Amino acid sequence: MSRAPSLDRDDEEFDHQRRRLFWSMPSGLYLLGSYSGETRNMMTLNWATQVSAEPKLIGVSVENSALTHRLIDASGLFTLSIVSRDDRTVVRKFVKPCIDDRASMTLNGIAYVDASTTGLPVLADALGYFECGLMTQMHFDSHTLFIGEVIDVFVGPAIAGEETPEVLSLRDTRMNYGG
């Protein structure tokens, strides 16, 4: 893969401008669930998108050093919880690896449930979630793009109803991730 040519510019100003533009791109905030063995985790994620209609594929980009990266790589599975805009404070609980209290079904003090097919953790109050089996991955310097086939879904009452709930986005928080 070739890279863009180097231009004569102020690198600090270019980085600032690049980040501003990345931050302007609409981006959801989700919780990415994973496990391997006895280790369960959910992490805040904003790099997620549908990448194919047939088969139904979802791509999630995870930092190479993240615990979640290791867990997805080991299990070949992940979940993506869709978070309500009303639950914006929840995602802050998952910016660091989780403390799993299996007895009370909480991660970092937030309730989770086991996904119906895989048993992976999903946010108990999620608007819905996808369960995915890993199909492929693309490695980059800082992140890996995991592409999973949707093997099951849960559609909560708010999404199943007549009105479409407001889904949490990066703009709803003071968080930013400009790459």
Order of alpha helices (4+ residues) and beta strands (2+ residues): alpha-beta-beta-beta-beta-alpha-beta-beta-beta-beta-beta-beta-beta-alpha
